[in-house]
Amino acid sequence: MATQDLISLLRTSTVDFDFYEALYRHFHSQPELSYQEAQTAAKAASLLRSLKAGYEVQTSIGGHGLVGVLKNGAGKTVLLRADMDALPVKEDTGLEYSSKVTMRDRDDIVKPVMHACGHDFHVTALLAAAERLAKMKDSWSGTLIVLFQPNEERAGGAQAMVDDGLYDKIPVPDIVLGQHVMPQKTGYVGCRIAKIMSEADSFKITLFGRGGHGSMPHRTVDPVVMAVGVVTKLQTIVSREVDPDQFAVVTVGSLQAGQTENIISDRAEVRVNVRTQNHAVRNRVLASIRRIVKGNCDASGATKEPLIEETTKFPLSVNDEAVTTEVHKSFEAFFGDRFDPNTSCSTASEDYSILGSSQGKPCCFWFFGGTDGKTWIDAETNGRLAEDIPVNHSPFFAPVIQPTLATGIDALCLAALTFLKTS
């Protein structure tokens, strides 16, 4: 579809923003952890069916995943994807629609739950885009797939849907498209050709000591001291082993040992998250982690070898050059100077690309901002972006509803129409 025709078409079609803003507040106040997105999925499926636009809806794919397929004549098959799961974070935004939800996680531990990564925006924007594109179906042809993915945060949802026969149930897309709300200025969109999001590996590392009385440390092998040594040494990998021209992050997000102050535990658990954008760097960092963990355990007199278990793995997300070039043309024409075609590769990670790479199909992913414009400008002017702008996974992460939602809807529709033929 010619760019100007696409823009004219988009500007003549809209949706009821009051409805979708209320829907966003609902999703935000009712988050669900990974693997447990039952009510979110049911709500999305019900709304897709209620459009009466011809979407063929299938549910319970790879867990709570669902798809709606709108076949509308000859042309390309375009897949738009949104993720649904929330995080074990206690919300502290102060919003009147903030989450008060708690859930039992897969370890049967009760956790507070919050949409601290913006997946509530993703779901709402995709539902609105599904309605808007259906209203315009006399003006385009092809097949539109809207896919709502579970379990992105634990890196398993996309692969689970593929493994559960996703592409036996729906057409294989020619193009896979997706987006993510980020701590950037609202109304702005960023994309780039090539690498767009980092590869990620996470591990649970169990260190084994010998427990005993807090008053008799000489009769024990203290796993807390062992773990502290491991954590401290891990911080030298990036600063002393990775080329300064390369990117890597090593984060220890959790260290747990013991239950009370007068008992030395017999084990400690360290959870480590690694981000890289180069396979050679990744391999070196992971080898260094194993070397450091084993070395510290040996030096501490550990009672047995440490146990290193991989918990999640995200692929490197790469935007296809040809597809992304076409998306850029549409975004530049519509958003103007609110579009950045050279945004930085994110240090965060995503699994959406598996929906395309598993079938050898190209992908394109972009970011849209959610931070209030004045708040962003003030923070930028005062050199306080890090201090004053909450990032994803923060208990204070609260994108403003508008124009964030409208931007997300526009971007999805623009990208899809870029590849759907004029009828």
C-alpha positions, 0 to 999 in steps of 0.5 A: 500500500502506498505510504500516503494512501496508508496514512489517509486510510488510517486517519479516517478510521478510529476506535472508541478510546474511552472504551480502550482506556477503561480496558487498559485500566482493567488489565493494569489492575488485574495482572497475572503471572507468567503461566497463569494468564487465564483471565487476561486471555479469556477477556481478549478472546471474548473481545475479539469474538465480540467484534463480529468481524470474522476473526477465527479465534483459537485459544489455549495454545502453548498455555494461555496463548490465543490467536485471531485470524482474519482472512480477507482475500489474496495477499500477505499474511501479517502477524501482530503480537502482544505479550500478556504476563505480569511480574512479581512486583509490589506496585508503588505507583499510587495510581487509583487503578493500581494492582492489589493482586497477589498470586501463588507462583510456580514455587507455590509462594504468594507474590504481589503482581504488577504490570511493571513491564507494560504488557497491559498496554501491549494487549490493549493496543493490539485489541484496538488495532484488531478492531480498527483494521477489521473496520478497514478491511474493505481497503486492504487484502491479505490475512491478519493474525493477532497473537496474544502470547503468554509467558514472555517474562520467563522466556517460554511463551513463544516457543511453547506456542510453536511447540504446541502446533501453532502453525498447524492451527493458523497460516504461517505468516510472511512477516512477524511484527511486534512492539514494546512500551519503554521509558521514553517520551510518550508519543515517540517511536523508535526502531532500527535495522539489525539488532534491536534487543539483547540475548539473555541467559539466566541461571540459578546457582546453588552453593553447598556448605555445611550448616551449624550453630551461629556461634560455631562458624569454625565447625561449618562451611558458611555458604553466605560468605561463599556466595558473597565472594561469588557475587563480588567476583562476578562483577569483575567479568564485564570490567576486566574480561570483556572488551570495552568496545563490546556490550555485556551485563552481569546482574545478580538479582537474588541471593538467598540463604538461611532463615534466621540469624543464629543458624548458618545455612548449609546452602545458598542460592544465587540467581544471575542474569546475563545480557549480551549482543554478540555470541562470542562475548556471550560464550566468554561471559558464561564460561567466566561465570562457571569458572568463578563459581567453581573457583570460589567454591573450591577456595571456600571448602564447599562440601560438593560441586555447585549446581548451575541450572539455566532458568531462562534464555532469550534469543538475540532479536534482529530486525530484518533489513527489507521488512524494517526499511518498509516499516521505517518509510511508513513510520517516518511519513506518519510520525515525522520527527517523533520517529527515530530510525536509529534507536539504540539496541536495547539491553533488554530481551524478548522472545517474540522473534521465535514466532518468525525465526522458527519458520524462517520468516522475517521480523520487525520490532519497535519501541514506543514511549510511555513517559509524560513529555514534561516529566521527560524534558524536566528530567533530561534538562536537569540530568536526572533521567536515571533518577526520575524516570522509572524503567520497566520492572520498577514498582513505579513504572506507570506509562501515561495512558495517552498519547501512549495508547494511541501511539501503540495502536497507530504503530501496529496498524501502520506496520500491518497496512504496510504489507497488506495489499490495497483491494 
